[in-house]
């Protein structure tokens, strides 16, 4: 049994809290990286490819926030 499995089996609440914290951190890192890429002139398809998602998915998730942050977005 690995260390992760061992600690998860002893304290499920702690393990789940850690997963939730990692998800929040991953979302924050993604937001910052997408914003930086778009400020540097990346297109939606470039960002989507780098994240391994569709252009539509990345646009839906980030466009409103980026517009509110004043980021100049490329059409394609």
N, CA, C and O atoms as a Tinker XYZ file with bonds, in Angstrom:
   304  protein
     1  N      0.844000   -1.172000    0.000000    73     2
     2  CA     0.000000    0.000000    0.000000    64     1     3
     3  C      0.893000    1.240000    0.000000    63     2     4     5
     4  O      1.849000    1.311000    0.772000    81     3
     5  N      0.592000    2.217000   -0.855000    73     3     6
     6  CA     1.409000    3.428000   -0.915000    64     5     7
     7  C      1.091000    4.333000    0.261000    63     6     8     9
     8  O      0.109000    4.115000    0.971000    81     7
     9  N      1.925000    5.355000    0.469000    73     7    10
    10  CA     1.697000    6.307000    1.548000    64     9    11
    11  C      0.391000    7.057000    1.390000    63    10    12    13
    12  O     -0.289000    7.341000    2.377000    81    11
    13  N      0.032000    7.383000    0.147000    73    11    14
    14  CA    -1.227000    8.096000   -0.091000    64    13    15
    15  C     -2.406000    7.212000    0.274000    63    14    16    17
    16  O     -3.332000    7.659000    0.952000    81    15
    17  N     -2.380000    5.964000   -0.167000    73    15    18
    18  CA    -3.470000    5.043000    0.146000    64    17    19
    19  C     -3.565000    4.805000    1.647000    63    18    20    21
    20  O     -4.661000    4.744000    2.205000    81    19
    21  N     -2.417000    4.673000    2.293000    73    19    22
    22  CA    -2.395000    4.410000    3.719000    64    21    23
    23  C     -2.992000    5.582000    4.495000    63    22    24    25
    24  O     -3.822000    5.371000    5.379000    81    23
    25  N     -2.588000    6.803000    4.181000    73    23    26
    26  CA    -3.118000    7.949000    4.911000    64    25    27
    27  C     -4.592000    8.164000    4.593000    63    26    28    29
    28  O     -5.355000    8.577000    5.466000    81    27
    29  N     -5.005000    7.890000    3.359000    73    27    30
    30  CA    -6.399000    8.053000    2.975000    64    29    31
    31  C     -7.283000    7.058000    3.709000    63    30    32    33
    32  O     -8.402000    7.394000    4.099000    81    31
    33  N     -6.798000    5.844000    3.902000    73    31    34
    34  CA    -7.623000    4.845000    4.570000    64    33    35
    35  C     -7.747000    5.136000    6.060000    63    34    36    37
    36  O     -8.735000    4.729000    6.672000    81    35
    37  N     -6.799000    5.813000    6.659000    73    35    38
    38  CA    -6.860000    6.133000    8.091000    64    37    39
    39  C     -7.728000    7.355000    8.354000    63    38    40    41
    40  O     -8.473000    7.388000    9.333000    81    39
    41  N     -7.639000    8.355000    7.488000    73    39    42
    42  CA    -8.338000    9.620000    7.726000    64    41    43
    43  C     -9.031000   10.091000    6.453000    63    42    44    45
    44  O     -8.523000   10.993000    5.787000    81    43
    45  N    -10.160000    9.517000    6.096000    73    43    46
    46  CA   -10.839000    9.908000    4.863000    64    45    47
    47  C    -11.188000   11.384000    4.828000    63    46    48    49
    48  O    -11.082000   12.011000    3.773000    81    47
    49  N    -11.596000   11.951000    5.936000    73    47    50
    50  CA   -11.963000   13.370000    5.942000    64    49    51
    51  C    -10.760000   14.244000    5.594000    63    50    52    53
    52  O    -10.883000   15.210000    4.841000    81    51
    53  N     -9.603000   13.900000    6.143000    73    51    54
    54  CA    -8.391000   14.658000    5.834000    64    53    55
    55  C     -7.995000   14.490000    4.372000    63    54    56    57
    56  O     -7.607000   15.453000    3.711000    81    55
    57  N     -8.096000   13.269000    3.878000    73    55    58
    58  CA    -7.732000   13.004000    2.486000    64    57    59
    59  C     -8.663000   13.759000    1.537000    63    58    60    61
    60  O     -8.207000   14.332000    0.548000    81    59
    61  N     -9.946000   13.762000    1.828000    73    59    62
    62  CA   -10.900000   14.470000    0.973000    64    61    63
    63  C    -10.699000   15.976000    1.047000    63    62    64    65
    64  O    -10.835000   16.667000    0.038000    81    63
    65  N    -10.380000   16.486000    2.214000    73    63    66
    66  CA   -10.091000   17.920000    2.345000    64    65    67
    67  C     -8.852000   18.284000    1.526000    63    66    68    69
    68  O     -8.799000   19.350000    0.912000    81    67
    69  N     -7.870000   17.406000    1.521000    73    67    70
    70  CA    -6.666000   17.651000    0.724000    64    69    71
    71  C     -6.983000   17.651000   -0.761000    63    70    72    73
    72  O     -6.459000   18.483000   -1.502000    81    71
    73  N     -7.823000   16.742000   -1.206000    73    71    74
    74  CA    -8.235000   16.702000   -2.611000    64    73    75
    75  C     -8.945000   18.007000   -2.978000    63    74    76    77
    76  O     -8.661000   18.596000   -4.021000    81    75
    77  N     -9.857000   18.451000   -2.132000    73    75    78
    78  CA   -10.582000   19.691000   -2.395000    64    77    79
    79  C     -9.623000   20.881000   -2.465000    63    78    80    81
    80  O     -9.769000   21.748000   -3.326000    81    79
    81  N     -8.652000   20.921000   -1.569000    73    79    82
    82  CA    -7.669000   22.007000   -1.573000    64    81    83
    83  C     -6.818000   21.971000   -2.844000    63    82    84    85
    84  O     -6.514000   23.015000   -3.420000    81    83
    85  N     -6.440000   20.784000   -3.273000    73    83    86
    86  CA    -5.659000   20.655000   -4.512000    64    85    87
    87  C     -6.472000   21.095000   -5.723000    63    86    88    89
    88  O     -5.930000   21.717000   -6.636000    81    87
    89  N     -7.757000   20.783000   -5.743000    73    87    90
    90  CA    -8.614000   21.232000   -6.848000    64    89    91
    91  C     -8.693000   22.753000   -6.891000    63    90    92    93
    92  O     -8.610000   23.356000   -7.961000    81    91
    93  N     -8.855000   23.374000   -5.714000    73    91    94
    94  CA    -8.901000   24.851000   -5.668000    64    93    95
    95  C     -7.584000   25.430000   -6.168000    63    94    96    97
    96  O     -7.580000   26.389000   -6.939000    81    95
    97  N     -6.480000   24.861000   -5.738000    73    95    98
    98  CA    -5.170000   25.337000   -6.172000    64    97    99
    99  C     -4.994000   25.148000   -7.669000    63    98   100   101
   100  O     -4.494000   26.043000   -8.351000    81    99
   101  N     -5.396000   23.998000   -8.188000    73    99   102
   102  CA    -5.293000   23.738000   -9.625000    64   101   103
   103  C     -6.125000   24.746000  -10.413000    63   102   104   105
   104  O     -5.685000   25.229000  -11.457000    81   103
   105  N     -7.319000   25.065000   -9.927000    73   103   106
   106  CA    -8.158000   26.059000  -10.595000    64   105   107
   107  C     -7.490000   27.436000  -10.594000    63   106   108   109
   108  O     -7.516000   28.144000  -11.601000    81   107
   109  N     -6.898000   27.809000   -9.470000    73   107   110
   110  CA    -6.212000   29.102000   -9.383000    64   109   111
   111  C     -5.019000   29.150000  -10.338000    63   110   112   113
   112  O     -4.797000   30.156000  -11.012000    81   111
   113  N     -4.255000   28.062000  -10.391000    73   111   114
   114  CA    -3.104000   27.999000  -11.296000    64   113   115
   115  C     -3.559000   28.062000  -12.751000    63   114   116   117
   116  O     -2.932000   28.737000  -13.568000    81   115
   117  N     -4.648000   27.359000  -13.082000    73   115   118
   118  CA    -5.174000   27.387000  -14.438000    64   117   119
   119  C     -5.636000   28.801000  -14.799000    63   118   120   121
   120  O     -5.324000   29.299000  -15.881000    81   119
   121  N     -6.379000   29.446000  -13.892000    73   119   122
   122  CA    -6.844000   30.809000  -14.152000    64   121   123
   123  C     -5.670000   31.738000  -14.466000    63   122   124   125
   124  O     -5.715000   32.497000  -15.434000    81   123
   125  N     -4.634000   31.674000  -13.653000    73   123   126
   126  CA    -3.470000   32.545000  -13.837000    64   125   127
   127  C     -2.746000   32.229000  -15.142000    63   126   128   129
   128  O     -2.343000   33.144000  -15.861000    81   127
   129  N     -2.578000   30.955000  -15.453000    73   127   130
   130  CA    -1.865000   30.566000  -16.671000    64   129   131
   131  C     -2.651000   30.945000  -17.924000    63   130   132   133
   132  O     -2.072000   31.409000  -18.906000    81   131
   133  N     -3.968000   30.748000  -17.891000    73   131   134
   134  CA    -4.796000   31.120000  -19.037000    64   133   135
   135  C     -4.756000   32.629000  -19.228000    63   134   136   137
   136  O     -4.616000   33.110000  -20.353000    81   135
   137  N     -4.877000   33.373000  -18.144000    73   135   138
   138  CA    -4.825000   34.830000  -18.258000    64   137   139
   139  C     -3.490000   35.295000  -18.834000    63   138   140   141
   140  O     -3.462000   36.162000  -19.707000    81   139
   141  N     -2.403000   34.737000  -18.360000    73   139   142
   142  CA    -1.085000   35.106000  -18.881000    64   141   143
   143  C     -0.983000   34.789000  -20.372000    63   142   144   145
   144  O     -0.514000   35.612000  -21.157000    81   143
   145  N     -1.422000   33.600000  -20.753000    73   143   146
   146  CA    -1.354000   33.202000  -22.160000    64   145   147
   147  C     -2.175000   34.147000  -23.031000    63   146   148   149
   148  O     -1.717000   34.570000  -24.092000    81   147
   149  N     -3.380000   34.478000  -22.589000    73   147   150
   150  CA    -4.235000   35.356000  -23.386000    64   149   151
   151  C     -3.663000   36.775000  -23.451000    63   150   152   153
   152  O     -3.760000   37.433000  -24.487000    81   151
   153  N     -3.074000   37.245000  -22.365000    73   151   154
   154  CA    -2.428000   38.574000  -22.382000    64   153   155
   155  C     -1.243000   38.592000  -23.351000    63   154   156   157
   156  O     -0.910000   39.635000  -23.914000    81   155
   157  N     -0.616000   37.440000  -23.539000    73   155   158
   158  CA     0.525000   37.338000  -24.450000    64   157   159
   159  C      0.103000   37.014000  -25.881000    63   158   160   161
   160  O      0.950000   36.774000  -26.741000    81   159
   161  N     -1.214000   37.007000  -26.137000    73   159   162
   162  CA    -1.699000   36.854000  -27.498000    64   161   163
   163  C     -2.023000   35.452000  -27.960000    63   162   164   165
   164  O     -2.224000   35.227000  -29.154000    81   163
   165  N     -2.078000   34.507000  -27.045000    73   163   166
   166  CA    -2.454000   33.153000  -27.437000    64   165   167
   167  C     -3.906000   33.142000  -27.896000    63   166   168   169
   168  O     -4.713000   33.965000  -27.465000    81   167
   169  N     -4.222000   32.209000  -28.766000    73   167   170
   170  CA    -5.597000   32.032000  -29.224000    64   169   171
   171  C     -6.294000   31.009000  -28.327000    63   170   172   173
   172  O     -5.652000   30.259000  -27.592000    81   171
   173  N     -7.632000   31.001000  -28.408000    73   171   174
   174  CA    -8.393000   29.995000  -27.666000    64   173   175
   175  C     -7.973000   28.575000  -28.048000    63   174   176   177
   176  O     -7.799000   27.741000  -27.160000    81   175
   177  N     -7.805000   28.271000  -29.344000    73   175   178
   178  CA    -7.375000   26.910000  -29.681000    64   177   179
   179  C     -5.998000   26.538000  -29.105000    63   178   180   181
   180  O     -5.779000   25.388000  -28.726000    81   179
   181  N     -5.081000   27.498000  -29.039000    73   179   182
   182  CA    -3.766000   27.214000  -28.460000    64   181   183
   183  C     -3.885000   26.879000  -26.972000    63   182   184   185
   184  O     -3.296000   25.911000  -26.491000    81   183
   185  N     -4.653000   27.694000  -26.256000    73   183   186
   186  CA    -4.840000   27.457000  -24.822000    64   185   187
   187  C     -5.532000   26.116000  -24.606000    63   186   188   189
   188  O     -5.129000   25.329000  -23.749000    81   187
   189  N     -6.576000   25.863000  -25.390000    73   187   190
   190  CA    -7.321000   24.612000  -25.254000    64   189   191
   191  C     -6.421000   23.403000  -25.479000    63   190   192   193
   192  O     -6.473000   22.433000  -24.723000    81   191
   193  N     -5.601000   23.467000  -26.517000    73   191   194
   194  CA    -4.698000   22.347000  -26.801000    64   193   195
   195  C     -3.728000   22.122000  -25.647000    63   194   196   197
   196  O     -3.476000   20.984000  -25.252000    81   195
   197  N     -3.186000   23.212000  -25.109000    73   195   198
   198  CA    -2.237000   23.098000  -24.001000    64   197   199
   199  C     -2.889000   22.477000  -22.765000    63   198   200   201
   200  O     -2.233000   21.772000  -21.998000    81   199
   201  N     -4.190000   22.746000  -22.577000    73   199   202
   202  CA    -4.901000   22.196000  -21.420000    64   201   203
   203  C     -5.528000   20.833000  -21.696000    63   202   204   205
   204  O     -5.978000   20.157000  -20.770000    81   203
   205  N     -5.559000   20.427000  -22.963000    73   203   206
   206  CA    -6.149000   19.142000  -23.302000    64   205   207
   207  C     -7.668000   19.149000  -23.251000    63   206   208   209
   208  O     -8.297000   18.141000  -22.930000    81   207
   209  N     -8.251000   20.308000  -23.573000    73   207   210
   210  CA    -9.708000   20.442000  -23.604000    64   209   211
   211  C    -10.109000   21.079000  -24.927000    63   210   212   213
   212  O     -9.249000   21.429000  -25.735000    81   211
   213  N    -11.409000   21.231000  -25.150000    73   211   214
   214  CA   -11.867000   21.876000  -26.375000    64   213   215
   215  C    -11.784000   23.394000  -26.244000    63   214   216   217
   216  O    -11.745000   23.941000  -25.142000    81   215
   217  N    -11.759000   24.051000  -27.389000    73   215   218
   218  CA   -11.770000   25.513000  -27.422000    64   217   219
   219  C    -13.024000   26.031000  -26.725000    63   218   220   221
   220  O    -12.976000   27.006000  -25.976000    81   219
   221  N    -14.133000   25.371000  -26.982000    73   219   222
   222  CA   -15.390000   25.796000  -26.384000    64   221   223
   223  C    -15.348000   25.689000  -24.858000    63   222   224   225
   224  O    -15.847000   26.570000  -24.158000    81   223
   225  N    -14.764000   24.629000  -24.354000    73   223   226
   226  CA   -14.687000   24.426000  -22.900000    64   225   227
   227  C    -13.849000   25.508000  -22.236000    63   226   228   229
   228  O    -14.238000   26.051000  -21.201000    81   227
   229  N    -12.704000   25.823000  -22.826000    73   227   230
   230  CA   -11.833000   26.828000  -22.208000    64   229   231
   231  C    -12.466000   28.217000  -22.328000    63   230   232   233
   232  O    -12.342000   29.033000  -21.414000    81   231
   233  N    -13.128000   28.487000  -23.427000    73   231   234
   234  CA   -13.797000   29.774000  -23.594000    64   233   235
   235  C    -14.919000   29.926000  -22.572000    63   234   236   237
   236  O    -15.040000   30.965000  -21.923000    81   235
   237  N    -15.729000   28.897000  -22.434000    73   235   238
   238  CA   -16.850000   28.935000  -21.489000    64   237   239
   239  C    -16.359000   29.155000  -20.061000    63   238   240   241
   240  O    -16.970000   29.905000  -19.299000    81   239
   241  N    -15.276000   28.512000  -19.708000    73   239   242
   242  CA   -14.772000   28.590000  -18.340000    64   241   243
   243  C    -14.093000   29.922000  -18.028000    63   242   244   245
   244  O    -14.169000   30.403000  -16.898000    81   243
   245  N    -13.425000   30.526000  -19.024000    73   243   246
   246  CA   -12.551000   31.658000  -18.718000    64   245   247
   247  C    -12.933000   32.996000  -19.348000    63   246   248   249
   248  O    -12.486000   34.035000  -18.862000    81   247
   249  N    -13.729000   33.013000  -20.396000    73   247   250
   250  CA   -13.955000   34.250000  -21.149000    64   249   251
   251  C    -14.516000   35.379000  -20.295000    63   250   252   253
   252  O    -13.988000   36.490000  -20.325000    81   251
   253  N    -15.554000   35.121000  -19.550000    73   251   254
   254  CA   -16.192000   36.184000  -18.760000    64   253   255
   255  C    -15.203000   36.797000  -17.770000    63   254   256   257
   256  O    -15.111000   38.020000  -17.655000    81   255
   257  N    -14.470000   35.951000  -17.061000    73   255   258
   258  CA   -13.502000   36.445000  -16.081000    64   257   259
   259  C    -12.413000   37.268000  -16.746000    63   258   260   261
   260  O    -12.006000   38.304000  -16.218000    81   259
   261  N    -11.936000   36.814000  -17.906000    73   259   262
   262  CA   -10.882000   37.534000  -18.613000    64   261   263
   263  C    -11.372000   38.882000  -19.118000    63   262   264   265
   264  O    -10.649000   39.874000  -19.037000    81   263
   265  N    -12.582000   38.926000  -19.633000    73   263   266
   266  CA   -13.151000   40.194000  -20.096000    64   265   267
   267  C    -13.271000   41.161000  -18.926000    63   266   268   269
   268  O    -12.921000   42.335000  -19.050000    81   267
   269  N    -13.761000   40.676000  -17.798000    73   267   270
   270  CA   -13.885000   41.515000  -16.602000    64   269   271
   271  C    -12.525000   42.009000  -16.110000    63   270   272   273
   272  O    -12.430000   43.078000  -15.507000    81   271
   273  N    -11.474000   41.227000  -16.369000    73   271   274
   274  CA   -10.110000   41.617000  -15.969000    64   273   275
   275  C     -9.462000   42.544000  -16.984000    63   274   276   277
   276  O     -8.329000   42.987000  -16.794000    81   275
   277  N    -10.180000   42.838000  -18.064000    73   275   278
   278  CA    -9.659000   43.759000  -19.073000    64   277   279
   279  C     -8.687000   43.139000  -20.063000    63   278   280   281
   280  O     -7.926000   43.851000  -20.718000    81   279
   281  N     -8.707000   41.837000  -20.174000    73   279   282
   282  CA    -7.813000   41.157000  -21.106000    64   281   283
   283  C     -8.370000   41.282000  -22.519000    63   282   284   285
   284  O     -9.548000   41.016000  -22.759000    81   283
   285  N     -7.515000   41.688000  -23.449000    73   283   286
   286  CA    -7.900000   41.776000  -24.862000    64   285   287
   287  C     -7.882000   40.357000  -25.433000    63   286   288   289
   288  O     -6.833000   39.717000  -25.492000    81   287
   289  N     -9.044000   39.878000  -25.849000    73   287   290
   290  CA    -9.156000   38.497000  -26.324000    64   289   291
   291  C     -9.117000   38.442000  -27.839000    63   290   292   293
   292  O     -9.681000   39.297000  -28.521000    81   291
   293  N     -8.444000   37.423000  -28.354000    73   291   294
   294  CA    -8.404000   37.176000  -29.797000    64   293   295
   295  C     -9.628000   36.399000  -30.196000    63   294   296   297
   296  O    -10.138000   35.574000  -29.437000    81   295
   297  N    -10.091000   36.669000  -31.387000    73   295   298
   298  CA   -11.241000   35.932000  -31.908000    64   297   299
   299  C    -10.860000   34.514000  -32.265000    63   298   300   301
   300  O    -11.631000   33.590000  -32.006000    81   299
   301  N     -9.696000   34.314000  -32.853000    73   299   302
   302  CA    -9.229000   32.980000  -33.248000    64   301   303
   303  C     -7.781000   32.886000  -33.171000    63   302   304
   304  O     -7.213000   31.834000  -33.468000    81   303
